Amino acid sequence: MADKARRVGVILFQLGGPDSLQAIEPFLFHLFCDPDIIDFPFARLARKPLAKLISSTRAKKVEHHYAVIGGGSPIRRFTEQQARALEAALADAGIDARCFVAMRYWHPFTAEAVAQLHAADCDEVVLLPLYPHYSSTTTGSSLNEWQRQYHGDATVHTVREFYRHPQYLDALIEKIDQALSRFPQAARPEIVFSAHSVPVSVIEQGDPYQRQIEETVALLMERGGWSNPHRLCYQSKVGASRWLQPSLRRTLRDLAAQGTRQICVVPISFVSDHVETLGEIDHEARAEAVTLGMERFEMTAGLNDSPIFIAALADLVSSAVGLPARRKSSAGYFAVAAD
């Protein structure tokens, strides 16, 4: 039996997003000030002026993405929903948990989550980045910010990645099946997995992100049992340096040139709907597909507060603190470390 007096604080890390059109530039400024994103010789001196330049230029380019999805990112709302659903799931498992949202580049910032954590008087903490795949640019950056902001003596456990967790995979499969069901019964649309791209230089330094993304695609195709053709591409490149390829736009053009007329796009590296799914894929890529002559374009919905996904998160937390999970998982599906 779980000790009901034992209170667990769960920090849900996410990228964050501007909640208004006016917040786009300061959000981007925070992003490009991140030493895990912008790093080069003498960067400490040049980072802020460079971030100011990039953010002011980039804000104008992406403003339309936010405009078409309602004038701001819904990622905070979805992450808060995940936090409340996770608290409820953990309560059902006999775990007294308090979940706090820590956004990397916009409110609520990590410092705000730390203040809430201290006020909740938790005995131990689970750091749960909502990035299924580990990258120094996402999970690594969030954990580095945690180290800068947290000063306490609670026992801290860290979930570094969970892309192989069976319930996470099943949650994705459910969304893919729902999207595929919208095609005519005899259709075999191409399944296009789209992941957030990262600079090639990051991968060359040993970052496991690309390998983990590719493994996730293989696991999904095997576990889902689909016979559809499929391919992997990347999106959201910024700047002139080399990033992981092929791009989503290039992939759409290649598919159209090959005569493909029906596609199902699966945002593979995201756990909630936000500007990169709703704006870049469901609006911009959809319009591009129509221009290229495609007849049917579907995108899978984000996991958001999917009960299967929330069950996966609850299993990760309960396993991290050494309490019995409601559903036993095979070893090796996720990685947990005690700090």
N, C-alpha and C positions, 0 to 999 in steps of 0.2 A: 504493500500500500504506500502511496505517496504521502510524504509528510506535509500536511496542509499548512503548517506554519512556515514552510520554506517558500519564500517568494522569489520568483525568477523574473529578471528584467530581460526583455528581448529587444534588441536594437535592429530595426529593419532599415538597412541602407539602400538608398536609391540615388539616381543621378539628380533628380529634381527637374523642374521646368518652370519657365516664367508663367505667372498667373494672370498676366495682362500683356498687351502689346508694349506698354511702357517698360515692362520688366525684362524684355528680351535682351537689351543691350547690357544691363548690369548682370543678368544671368550669364551671358556669354563672357563678360569680363571676369567673373569668378572662375569660370571654366578654364579660360586661357591663362589665368594666373596660377593654375595648379602646376606645381613643379613635376608632378607625375605625367602631365600632358605636354608642357613646354619646358624642355631642358636642353641646354647647350652651354658651351663655355661662356662664362660671364653672364649667364641667364639671370642671376640674382639681381643684377643691376638693370638689365634690359627687359625683364619679364613684364613689369607693369606697363611701361610705355607700349610694348609690343601688344600686350593684351588689349589695351585701349584701342589701338589701331585696328586690330583684327576684329574685335567685338563691334566696333562702330560700323565697319564695312560689312561684316557678316550679318548683322542685325537687319540691314536693309534687304539682304538676299533671302532671309528666311521668314520675314514678317508675314508674307502671304501664306506660308504653311500654317501659321498660328491663326491667321485671319479666317481661313476656311474651316477650321475646327472649333470656332467659337470665340476666338480672341485670346486664347491662353491654353496652357497645357492642362489636361485632366489628371496628370500623373499623381499629384498629391492626393486628390480625391480617391483614386483607385488604391493608392498605397495605404491610406487611412482605413479604407474598407477592408483591405487585407489584414491590417493590424487588429481591427476589432473582431474579424472572423477568426483570426488565429487565437486571440485571447479566449474566445468562446470554445474553440476546439480543444485548447489546452485545459480549460476548466472542466470540460467533459471527461478529460483523461485524469482528472484529479490534481492538476498542476495549477497552483496560484501564480499566474503570470501577468505581467504588465508589459504591453508592447508599445514601443516608441519609434516614431519615424525620424530618420536622420537623412536629410537630403544633402548631397555634396555641394551643389552650386546654387541652391535657392532655398527659401524657407520651407519647412523648419530645418535650419542648419544643424550640424552635428552638435555644436555647443548647446543648442536649445534642447536637443534630446538628452544630452548629458545632465543638464539641469533638472529635467523631468525625472530622470532615472534616480538622481540623488534624493529628490523629494519623495519618491515612492518607497525608499528604504528597502531595496532589494538585497537579498543575501548572495545571489550570484547572477551572472550576466551571460547571455548568449548573443554573440554578434552574428547576425544573419543577413549578409549582403543579398539583395534580391537580384543578383546576377548569377544565373545558373553556371556560367563558365568563368573560370578565373582569368583575369588579365590584370596586369599592373596598372592599367589605365582606368579600371573600374573598381573591382574589389580591392586591389592594392592601394589605390588612392583613398578609398573610403576608410580602410583600416589604418592608413597612415594618419589621416585626419583624426580618427578616434584616439590614436596614441598621443596626438598633440593636445587633445581636449580633455581626456579623461584622467582624473587624478583621484583614485580611490583604492580601496583594499578588497573589494569583492572578487571572488573567483570568477575569471572570465574564460568562456569557451568560444571558439571561433569555428564557424562553418565556412570553409573556403570555397567549395563548389558543390553543386548537387545535380549536375547534368545527367548522371546515370541513375538517379533515384527512380525506382519503378513507377511511383505515383506521379512524379513530375512528368515522366514520359507518357503515362496514361492520360494525364490532363491535356497534354498536347494532342495526343491521338484523338481524344474526344472532339477537340476543336477542329481538327483536320477532317474527321469523318462528317461533322456537321457541315463544313464548307463543301466537301465533295458531294454531299447529298443534294446540293442545290444545282448540280449539273444534270443534264438529261441522263437517263438510266444507262444508255449505251455508251456514253462518253467516257473517254480515258484522258482527262486533262493532264497536262504536264504539271507536276508539283514543283514549285520553285521555292526553295528555302532561302530566305534572305536574312543575313546576319549583319549586325553593325560592324563596319570595317574598322581596322586599326592600322597604324603605320607598319610597313614591312620591317622597319628598323626595330620595332618592339619585338616582333616575332624572332628576328635574327639574334636578339639578346637572350633568347630562351623562353619567352612568354609562351605558355601552353594553349592560349586561346584558340588559335586556328585548329590545332589538333583536336581539341575538345569539341569544337563546333562540328568538324567533320565526323567525329565519332558519334555525336548526337544524331546527325542525319542518318548514319548507318543503323543505329539502334532503333530509330523511329521507323525506318523503312522495313526493318526485320520484324519489329514488334507489331506494327500496324498491319502488315500483311498485304499492302497495296501492290498491284502490278503496274501501276502508272509509271511512265518515265519520270525522272526527277533530276534536278540539278541544284547546285548551291551557288549563291552569289552574295555580294556584299553591298552595303549602302552607307550613306551619310559621310562620305569622304570630305575632308576639309583641308585646303591648302594644296600646294604643288608637289609635295613629297610623294613617294610611292606608298600606296596603301594596298591592302589585300584586294585582289581581283578574282573574277570579273565583277563589274558593277551591275546593279540591278538594271540600269538603263541599257547597258551593253547586252545583257542577257535577253531583255525584251526584244531588242533589234535582231539578235541572232535567232531567237525562236521564230519571230515573224518571217525572217528570210528563209527559214527551214519549212515554212508552211504551217506552223503550229497556230491554232486558232482559239484554243481554250486553255487557260492556265489557272492554277490555284496557288496563290502566294502565301507562304507560311513564314511569318516573322519569328525566326528561330531563336534569337538571343534576347528576346524581351518577355517579361512576365506581365505586363500591363499595357493597355492601349495608351498611346501618347502621340506626339507630333510625328515621330518617325513611322508609325504604323498608319495613323489616321490621315496625316498630311502627305508624307512622302510616298507611301504605298497606295492607300485607298483613294487618294485624290490625284496626285501627280502621276504616279505610275499607271493608274487606271486610265487617265486621259491619254498618256503615251500609248498604251495598248490599243485604245480605240483608233488613234491616229495611224497606228501600224496595221490596222485591219483585223485585229483580233475580235472574235465574236463573243467570247465570254471570259470575264475576269472576276475572280472571287478572291477574297482575302480572309484568312481565318481570324476569328475574334481573339482578343487578348485573353490570357488566363484570368486576369483580374481576380475576383473572389470565387473562382471555380471551386466547388467543394472538394474535388479530387486534389487540386493544387494546394488548398489550405490543409488538407490531410497530410500532404507531403511535408509542408512546412512544420506542422505539429510533430510529425515523426522526427524531423531533423532536430527540433528543439528538445524533445523528450530524450532522444538518444544522446544529445550533447551533454545533458545534465545527469545522465546515467539512470534515468527512470524508465520503467517498462513502457514500450510503445504499444499502441493499440493494434498495430499491424507489424509483424516482424519483417525486417528487410534483410536481404542477403548481404553479406560482407562485401565491401568494396563499392557499393552504389553511391556512397557519398563520403566526404572526408571531414572529420571533426578533429580539432586540436584544442588542447587546454593550454592557455597562456600561463 
